[in-house]
Amino acid sequence: MIHKAKDLSPDQRAVVENLLGRSVSEDEAISIRTIAPSFAPEWLQKSWKSAKYLGLDRLSADEIDAEIDAARKLRSADGQPPDAIIREQ
């Protein structure tokens, strides 16, 4: 389902912008798709649950980017490549 931002009601626009964490321009199109959690791998479902419990699901895109940058700088300072992937053992 695709909606044009200019056709949204003020309430709909507010919800979309809240979900995105940013404002939308009049010429943008919004695509909405849902997926059932059961289709997500178990590790991803656990990650979502953990993020929600810790309040991380409320971080803005800028806050997430800042956390990623900080983690990369820390890994770089430890002698690891900036793009090293840490996997759960």
Secondary structure by P-SEA (a helix, b strand, c coil): cccccccccaaaaaaaaaaacccccccbbbbbbbbbcccccaaaaaaaaaaaaaccccccaaaaaaaaaaaaaaaaaaccccccccccc
